[in-house]
Amino acid sequence: MRSHPCGVVNLDHLGESVTFCGWVHRRRDHGGVIFVDLRDHTGLVQVVFDPDRADTFALAEQVRNEYVLRIKGVVRNRPEGTVNEELGTGAVEVLGHELEILNRSETPPFQLDEEVVSEEHRLRYRYVDLRRPEMQQRLRLRARVIRSLRDALEAEDFIEVETPMLTRATPEGARDYLVPSRTHPGDFFALPQSPQLFKQLLMMGGMDRYYQVARCFRDEDLRADRQPEFSQLDIEMSFVDENTITNLMEGIVRTLFKNALDVSLDDPFPRMSYAEAMLRFGSDKPDLRIPLELVEVADLCSEVDFKVFAAPAKDPKGRVAALRVPAGSKLSRKDIDIYTEFVGRYGAKGLAYIKVNELAKGVEGLQSPIVKFFPADVLDAIMKRVGAEDGDLVFFGADKATVVEAALGALRCKVGEDMGLVEDAWRPLWVVDFPMFEHDEREDRWQALHHPFTAPKVDSIEEWNSQLEADPGAVLSRAYDMVLNGTEVGGGSIRIHSSEMQQRALDVLGIEEEEARDKFGFLLDALKYGAPPHGGIAFGLDRLVMLMCGADSIRDVMAFPKTQSASCLLTSAPSSVSERQLKELSLRIRAKPTTS
């Protein structure tokens, strides 16, 4: 039906007869001459219709935005002064000889080049939104990214293996999406949160190197970078250690960025322990483009007459940290109030600060409601430790360490963005040496920081047992996360390959032997039959592509995403089903509670 895509014609095609198919992006009637910008996935081409061809011109008068057309014409130079340098086809136009309306369109719900269209509107009419050049480019980049990753893994002798979509419910940190079974009344499948156990079983089956572009499902609260269903590149390898995996993976990602974006990433990626990341940045996925860092000052505040600081400074689980903002004294009281409200979202009860007007004047040169509570020598020591200079502002966090790190870590990024301190660069990082367990204070139990199949950083089960008896929270795991510009794009670990060690890990998590047999019996059995040392990683494809194309949300790099309430505006899913379907599944819907 066409000889060329719309966006490829240029001066090399002058005088050629061409045939295009596409959508009407704009139609303009300039006093007897009609211009149609015809659009397809490759771009725009300008077509001109003049009255000399009466039948074609009359048809051109009928077309409207988003009509689907087939046009035949001849490529010619644009008139002098009308060249559009921003278009690949901007030096030429096509004189339309023939026009066929392939399909008509009602007035579209929004114009494709409108800058502000609500996300709700875009998702409801996604088939129109996908026509926008920006969405076309993002989804094509996504396809190139996946193809590049597949090619790189195939070149390293990985094989792609599909794992089941219908499996059993396993505790992996989020709620499962459950699927009732018709043939086993009262029983349920679960959609996979990840292929974790199956890829480990593949290693036990001798597959050696596996990968899969896997669809995963998690019934959890949504944010800009989360969806109920998402895609990840899942990878597992046998007979490897952490360095083998991380070195191979960062090489693949470096090649991807060079090929897709012509960007050279660090070689090698820097590495940082979890403890250092939390101490310096208050986050296990620090954005290294922002030059601000948290500085520990608890030791300087433990004896001051200010309980807000002194109490957490003396508490083993507390922390007092400072965040120096260069030239931050220009922030107004209103700005500081906004930041105070911001850190409140992370559990902080307030936001103390000191404006550094003139250091040489000592206490007199510092401006803050809290200065009066500190001896001059303590203030001087704090200012020296944070490296304060005239014109700076120093924020403080004093509370439980988890609250201080969450609040100041988020504030660090917020202030960095607001004050234009974010470096225009790509800053990758490996975060390693994560704690294996974290304590859930509400339920008073230990839970796995990553998942319960992560191996501890020990040489023997005896050493591990000794560490567990002393303090489970101090045990380190053989886990590693790839972080890029403050976003975790991949995470993995070396796995437990001993049945005894796996059972011990489940014991720490409060999963007793009977429950472990019920939920993980197939894995525990498989570990007894010669399981090789193995490990792997999974990359969040949606997050990775979001970063690469500069989108604000993973919804902008997915063809048909859900909203933040986990619904699909396009298809009105989820929806009710018939009584017959429920009966086949041995289900009955409870009446929804009524509100008075």
N, C-alpha and C positions, 0 to 999 in steps of 0.2 A: 504493500500500500504506500510505501514511502521510499525515497531514494537516500535521504539523509535525515539524521536527527536535527532538531531545530538549532541546537546550540553550537554546531560545528562549522557552519559555513563562514568563510572569510574571503580575503582578497584572492586566494588561490582558486576560488570557484567562480570568478567573474565570467559572465557570459554563459554559464552552464544552466541547463534546464534542470530544475530540482522539484521534488515532491515531498511535502512535509505533512505530518499528522500531529495534532496536539490540541491544547485547550486555549481559548481566547483569554489572554491575560488582561489586555486592555483593547478597547476599540475607540478610535478617535476620528471624528468627521471634521476635516479642515476645509470647509467650503468647496465641495466638489471632489475632494480627494479623501479617501478613507484609509486610515492606517490601522492595521491589526497587529498587535504583538502576540505572536503565537508561541506557546510554551510547552515544552515536554521536560523529561527528566534531565536533559543536557543543558537546558537554558532557553533563552528567548531569541527569536528572530523577528525583525520588522518586515511586514508585508504591506505593499502599497497597492491599492485598487483605484483605477481611474475610470472615468465615464466612457472611455473609448470602447470598453468591452461592456456593453449595456447589461447583458444578462448576468454576468459575474458581479458587476457593480451593484445591481439591484439585490442580489443575494447577500452581498457584503453589508448592505444597509440593514439586513434583518438580524445579523449576528449580535450577540450580547456576551457579556463576561461568562466564561466557563462553558460556552458552546464548544463541542468537539468538531474540529474541522479537518478536511483534507484539502491541501492547497498545492497547486502546480504553478510554477512561475520561473522567472529568469533572474539570476543574481546580477546585481549592478552596484556601482559605487553609490554611497550616500551623497547627497548634494553637499557642497562645500559649506562648512560651518555647522553641520548637523551630525558629525561623527560623535559617537558615544564611546569614550575611552574605557568606561567601566564595564562594557559588555564585550565578550569575546567575538560577537557578531557585529559589534558597533560600527565597523567601517563599511559595512555593506547593508543592502536591503534587497528584498525580492519583489519584483514587479509581478503581481498576481495575474495569471491568465485564466486559471480555472479554480473553482471553489466548490466543494461538496460539504454540506452540513451532515456530519455523521450522527450527531445527536444534539438535542437542545438541552438547555439547563434552565431551571428556575433561578430566580435571583439568589445567589449564594448567601449563606448565613453570615458571612463576613468576606471582605475583600482580602485576597491573599497577601497583599503588600501592606495591610494595616499593621501598624507597629504595636498597638495595644488591643489585644483580644483576650477576654477572660479565659483562664484555663478550662473552666467548666464548659464554655462554649466550644473550645477547641476539641475537648474530649468527646462531647456529644456528637459533633460532626467531624470525627477524626478522619474520615475518608476525604473530606475537603482539606483539612489541616495538613494531611500528608502530602498534598500537592505543593505546599510551600517549598521554595528552593532550600530554605534552611533545614526543614525536616528531611527532604530528599538527600541533602549532603550528609546529614548526621547518620541516617540509616545506611547510606553507602559506605561511610567511614566504618560503621559497625561491621558491615560485611567484610571490608578489607582487613580489619583487625582480626576477626575470627579466622579468615583465610590465612593470614600471615602466621598466626599462632599455630594453626593446624599444620601448615607446611613446615614450620620450625620443629615441631614435635615429631612429625613423621620422619624428618631428616635425622633425628636422634633415636630412631628405632622404637618410638612409642606406637602403640596400636590403639585404635578407638574401639571401645567396647560399651554397649548400651546396658545400663542397669535398670532394674524394675521401677516402674512408676507406682505400682500398687504393692505396698509392703506392709510391715507391721509397725505399730506405734512404738517409738523408742524415745527416751528423754534426751534431747539434744539442745535444750536451752529455750525453746519456744514451743507454743502449742502446735499440735499437728492438725492438719486438715484431714478429717476422717471421711471415709467412703463406706457406707453400709453395704454389706454383702447380701445379695438376694439368695444365693445358693447355700449360705451359712447363716441362717436367721439369727439376729442378735449379735453377730460378730462384725468387725469392721477392719477394712484396710486403712492404711494411712498413706497420704502422698508424701514423698520423701523430702525431708528438710535438707538433706544432702545425700550423696551416694556413699557416705563415709564407710559403713560396714561392708558394703558390697565391694568397694575398691580394695579394702584390706583382704577380703576373701579372694579376690582376683590374684593378689600377690601370693597368697597361700596356695593358689592353683597354678603358680608358676608362670604367670603372664609377664612378669618382670617389669615391664614399662607400659602403663595404661594411661589413657586420657579420654575425656568425654566432654562435649559441650552439653552440660546437664541442666535440665529445668528443675528448680527447687521450689518448695512451698513452705511458708511459715506463717502461721496465724498469730501475728504480733502487731503491736501498735505501730503505725506507719509514720515515717518522716520523709524528708525530701530524698534521701538516699536509700529508702526501703520500699519494697513492694511485696504483696502476698505471694506473688510468683515472680521468679527472677532467674537469670541465667548465670551459670558459673562455669569456668574452665576447670575441670577437675583432673588432678594429676596424681599418680602414685608410682613409686619406684622401689625395687628390691635391692638389697645389698648396698645401701647408701648411708652416708651420714649427713649432718646438717649442711656442711660446706659443699658437698656434691650437689645437693638440691638447690641451695641458694645461688651458687655460682652459675649453674646451668640456667636457672630461671631468670636471673638478672641479665644474662647474655641474650636470652630470647626477647626480653622486654626492651633491652637496648636496641636490638635489631628492629623490633616493631616500631619504636619511636623514630628511628632513623629513616625507615622506609615509608612510614605513613605521614610523618610530620617534618621530616628532615631536621630532627632534633637529636643532639648528642647528649645522652645522659652520662652521669658520672661512671667512671670505670676504675676501680670497683665502686659499688654502692657503699657509703659509710654504714657502720654498724653501731648500734647503741643498745645498752641493756635497758630492760623495762624500768629498773630502779633509777637509772640516770635520767631516762625520759620523764618519769614522774617528778623527780627532784627538780629538774631544770625547766620543764615545760608544763607540768601538771596534766600530761596527756600521754597515752601510750601510742598515739599517732600524731606526733608533733609536726607542725608546719614549719620547716626550717627556713622558709623564705622570710619569716618575721624575726627580726633581730632581738626581740624582747625575751628575757628569761626570768624565771622565778629564782629568788635568792633566799636561802634559809637564814632566819635571824632568831630562831627560838632560843638559842643559847644566850643571846644578848638581852632577852626579854624576861627570862625566868624569875628575876628578882625585882622587877619594877613594881611600883604601886598601882598597877593597872590590871585588874583581874581579867579583863577581856583578853589581854595578851598573856599575862603570867600563867593563867590556868592551863590553856592548851600548850604553853611552852613546857610545863612540867608533866603533862600527860603523855605517857608513852605512845598513845594513839593520836595525839594532837600534833599540830604543826602551826608555826608562825612563819609566814613567807612574805617577801616584798617583791614588788614588780615596778621597776624603774621605767618611766616613760620619758624619753628625751624630749625636751621642749614642751613638756606636758603642763607646765604652770599656766599656759594660755587657756586651758580648759576652764569653762565657767562653772559656777555652782550648779547651774541647770544641767550641764554636761555630766557632772559628777553624780547628780541625783539620778540621771538616766542610767548611768553605769551601776549605781547602787541597786536600782530596780532590776537591772540585768542579772547581776550576780545572785540576787534573791531567788531567781529561778533555779539555781543550782544548790540551794539550801543555805547560802550565806545569810547571816542575820544582819549584816551591814557591810560597809566598805570604808575602812579608815584610810586616810591619805595624809601626806605632807607635801606642801608646795615648797620648793627650794628657791627662795628669792635671792639670797646672797649668803653663800656658805661661810664666807670670811667673818660674818657677824655672829656665827654660832647659833644659839637658840633664837636670837633676835631675827636672824635671817630666814627662819623657817615659819611657815604659816599653816596652822592646822588646829582644830579643836583638841587633838590628843597630845600636842607638844607638852602641855603643862604636866602631864603624868609621867614624863620621862626625865631622868637626870641628864645633864648636859653631856656627860661622857658617853652615855648609852646612845644618845642621838648622834653624836659624832661618830661612834663606832658603826652604827647602822648606815649612815651616809657614806662612810668610807667603804664598807663592804659592798654596797650596791653600786658604787662608782658614781654617785650623784654629782651633778654639776649645776651651776646657776641656771635657772629656767626650767629645771626638770620637775616632775611630779612623781611621787612614790606612793603606790597603792599597797595596802596590806591586807592579808587574810589571816585570821586567827580562829581556829576551830578544830574539829576532827580533821585529820590529814586528808581523808577522802573528800570532805567538803571544800577545804582550802584548794586542793588540786583541781577539783571540778570547776570551782568558781573562778580562780585566778587563771587556770588554763584556758577557759572560755573567754575571760576578759582580755587575756593576752592577744587572742586572735581578733576579737572585736575592736580593741583599741588600735591594733596594727592596721586593720582595714580602714577604720575611720580616719586615721592620721596619715594614710598613704605610705605606710612603712613596708608593705608587702613587695618583695623583690619580684621582678618580672623574669621568672626563671622556673626550671623544673628541678626540684630537690627531692630525689629518692632517698630512701633510708630503710635499712633492715632493723627492726626492733627484736631483740633476742632475750633469752633468759627470763622468761615470764614466770611468775609464781604458778605452781601447779594447781593450787587450791585457793579459794577465797572464802571467807566466813560470812554466812548469811546470818546477821544478828537477829533478824525478826524470827527466823525459824530455828536459830541456834544450831546450825549444821554447816558442814563444809560442802562446797560445790566446786565443780571443775571450772577453772577460768576459761579454758577452751572447750574441750570435751573429754570424757572419761577414758579415752583410748590413747591419750598423749603420754609419751614415755617420760619418766622423771630423769633428771640430769644426775645420775648416779652410776657407779661401776658395778653394783651388785644389789640384789634384793636385801641382803643383810644391811648394807649401808642405808638403803632406803627405809627399812623398818626402823633403824636407829633414828633417822631424821624425823620420821612420822611420830615416833614416841616423844621426841623433844618438842617439835612444833610443826604441824602440817603446813602452816602458813609460810614457813621459811623454805619449803621444798621448791626447788626450781624445776621447770620442765624443759624439754628439748623442743620448744615451740619457737616459731619465727613468723613475723608479719612483715610484708612489704608495704611501706607507707610512701605515698607520693603527694607532696604539697598538702599535708594534713589530712589525707584520706587513706584509709586502709584499703588497698586494692587487692591484696592477697594475703592469705594466712595458712600456715600449715605446721606440721610437726613430724618428728620421728615418732612412730607408734610403738605401743607395748606389743612385743611378740612372744611374751611368756604368759602362759595360762595362769600360773601362780601369781605373777605380778599384776595381771589384769584383775584377778579376783581381789587382790589386796587394795587396788585402786577403788573398786566398787565398795569395798568394806568402809573405806574412809568416807565415802559419799553417803553412807547409811543405807546402801542397797544390800540387803542381806542375801545369803546364798540362795534361798528359795526364790526370791524376787529376781535375782541375777539369772538364775536358770530359766525362769519364765521369759525374761526380756532378752537375754543375751546368750542363752544356752548354745545356740548354733555357733556363735563366735568363740565362746569358751571351749567348745569341743574342737573347733577348727584349729585353735591355737595349740592343741595337744598333738597335732599331726605334722610336725616339722614346719612351723611357720618361719619364714625367713625374716631377718631384720629388714624393716621397710619404713618408708615415710613418704610424705607427699605435701601437696599444697593445692589450694583452690583460689582462683582469681575471680573476683566479681566483675563479670564482663560489662554489666550495665554501668557500674561506677567507673571502670577504666575508660570506657568510651565517653562518658559524661565529662571526665576530666580532659580527655584529648580534644574534644570539640568545644570546650568552654561552656557547656550547658549548666544550668542552675539545679537541675533535678534529673534523676534517672528517668522520670516520665518523658523527658524530652528526647531520649535516645531509644525508647521502646515504641514499637508500632502501635500496640493497643494496651496501654497501661491501665491500672485501676486508679481510682481517686484515693485520697488519704483516709477515706472511710471504707476502703476495700470494696468499692462498687465499680461497675462498668457502666458509664453513662450512655455509651453507644448501644449496648444490647440490653440494658436494664437488668443486668445480673448483679447479685444473686436474685432469684425469683422463686415464687412458690411453685409447687408441683401438685399434680392431681392426687386425689385420694387413692386412685387405683395404683399409682406408682408407689405411694407410701405403703399401701397394703402389701404389695409384692416384696417390699423390703422389711416387712414386719415392724413398721414404724408408725407412731402416732404423734401428731403435733399437740403439745400442751397449749392451752389457751393463753394468749398474751395477757399479762396483768393489766387491768384497767386503772386509769388514774382518775381520782375524784376531782 
